[in-house]
Amino acid sequence: MKKEILVAMDASTQSRQILSYITDLFGHEEDTSFHLASWVPAAPSIMPSVADSRNSLIPVSGQSNKKTKAERFLKQARERLDLQGFTPERIKTSVHVSGYNIAEAIQQHTAKLLPDALLFGRRGLTGLSEMLMGSVSASLLKRCRATPLWIVDGKVEHKDFLVPVDGTLPSLLAVDHLAHILAGRNDIRLCLFHCSSLFGKKVNCKPKYFYKQWNKEWCNKHLSGTDCLFQGPRTLLLDAGIPDSNILILPEKTDLEEAHGIIRAAKRQQCGTIVMGRRGMGLVKGLFGGVSDRTIKHVQNLALWMVG
């Protein structure tokens, strides 16, 4: 099945790291194409720029002919992928002129294009900088909840995936997205992992909560019993043609804070990408926010796929 990934890019170091990530994971996957896009403001911003321009998807203000510069960068990005063996039909490029709110423009374009995922890079801001000015990547995390988000933070060195599971619908939807993207792949190891909080509630799988997404018979068979946390996710991956030998179920862990436990497991297993679900805006997330929200704040030199 054909997949298209929308990639928000600029001339930053983070965008170059994105190209490396794409090449390592999808260089020979002919059914996965990429739309490289850049957004430039129509007029100079009245707001101050971030302290380090590499933190932002917004091009540096004051540049002459921003659109031409963006087109030149995307041309170079395409040429780099060409050298890595990407066929021309797998790569599209486009530059969009927008207002100051780049995140809103990206979100609207994503809603119109309906890609399989939106991919962008992130360079961490200091707490003060983010509080005062925010960032495009932080705004995208808040705005784009209907489309899976792939966030690359730094240099990703490993191809394998860590998949935290917790028996919830967002968790299983994240596995379903992963199964769709990696269908038929036999070159990547997928680690299913559950980390519970010391003060968290015990997981109680309830198949009826999944009937709208999968049929009743399938849910009752694969989402119940003592192995409900892992059986459903494993079955989705197997049904997508991923070999059983590539699926590893890790021992369950208990940690004071789940997000740190997830990141530690990813590094221990040499997984470069974490795939996890995110709950809806209206759901209670606890005293310290949701696990996915806390995970994105602490990942370094990893990619994080977030699926709503």
Buried (B, 14 or more C-beta within 10 A) or exposed (E): EEBBBBBBBBBBEBBBBBBBBBBBBBEEBEEBBBBBBBBBBEEEEEEEBBEEBBBBBBBBBEBEEBBEBBBEBBEEBBEBBEEBEBEEEBBBBBBBEBEBBBBBBBBBBBEEBEBBBBBBBBBBBEEEBBEEBBBBBBBBBEBBBEBBBBBBBBBBEBBBBBBBBBBBBBBBBBBBBBBBBBBEBEEBBBBBBBBBBEEBEEBEBEBEBBBEEBEEEBBBBBBBEEEBBBBBBBBBBBEBEBEEEBBBBBEEBEBEBBBBBBBEBBBEBEBBBBBBBBBEEEEEBEEEEBBBBBBBEBBEBBBBBBBB
